[in-house]
Amino acid sequence: MPQINYNMPPGTQGPEHPNPGMRYDGARRTCYIPDNSEGQQLLAKLQTAFERKLIFAVGTSTTSGKENTVIWNGIHHKTRKDGGAERHGFPDPTFMTRCTEELAARGVV
């Protein structure tokens, strides 16, 4: 299963962030996509979304409660190869459709 490795270093928040001038913590995320033609199409869309700075934001983590950190920005990813939808893994029969719809809602088609 192909994997995507995101690495966002820490930095200083700009005017587009919630607390301009304050530092924010970076993040590393590893995600997985299906190894098929639909997965390759999704990968291209995710790359476009990443380049447009749509996949991550700076905010408060819903998991840890930590403020001023890189967080997901509403585009679903699979962070496990297994465990099903409940654990952000596969199998998840609606993942590809949901992710594609979330991207389209942000102008990535």
Secondary structure, DSSP 8 states (H G I E B T S, - for coil): --EEEEEE--EE--TTSSSTTSEEB-EEEEEE--SSHHHHHHHHHHHHHHHTT-SEEEE--TTT--SSEEEE-S---B--SSS-GGGT-S--TTHHHHHHHHHHHTT--
